[in-house]
Amino acid sequence: MNVTTEVLKSPPSYKFPKSAQGLLPWSWVEHQLEASHAYWLVTAGRTGKPHATPVWGIWIDEMLYFDGHPHTRWSRNLSVNPYATVHLESTNAVVILDGTVEDLTLPVEEGKRLVQVWNAKYGRFAPDPSGSGILRLVPEAARAWSHEDLHDGTGFRLSRSALH
């Protein structure tokens, strides 16, 4: 994946950095994503009404994997509008991802790896990678900051030539 770090565009009164000095590294963002217990998933369906819900997930290979029943409101929203935003549960470290969600059926080896990482993190309720309900957020952009005063607020653009 190619990650480009950028200065966030914001109103002048926001204390985000005005130059590349002081921006957060992508490795800090990935650490937050790996360590988070829950992720707030925001979706919108045909009407455009936002819907937020907490989900469990795991960060693997620069993508967020999560599961859920296909009849939930957020899953139905994703079936008509695959674009979503994810925000970490923490108020101390802010990480917000924007991207496209894919519904997956995983190859056996990739599925085993997903379940192994899931069980190491949560110890229960592992998803069934051979069935429906496994989803993957492929991030396109991210915003992050580690302090309430916003002095290290950083934007990221993410792109990949091909999924592996």
Secondary structure, 3 states (H helix, E strand, C coil): CEEEEECCCCCCCCCCCCCCCCCCCHHHHHHHHHHCCCEEEEEECCCCCEEEEEECEEEECCEEEEECCCCCHHHHHHHHCCEEEEEECCCCCEEEEEEEEEEECCCHHHHHHHHHHHHHHHCCCCCCCCCCCEEEEEEEEEEEECCCCCCCCEEEEEECCCCC
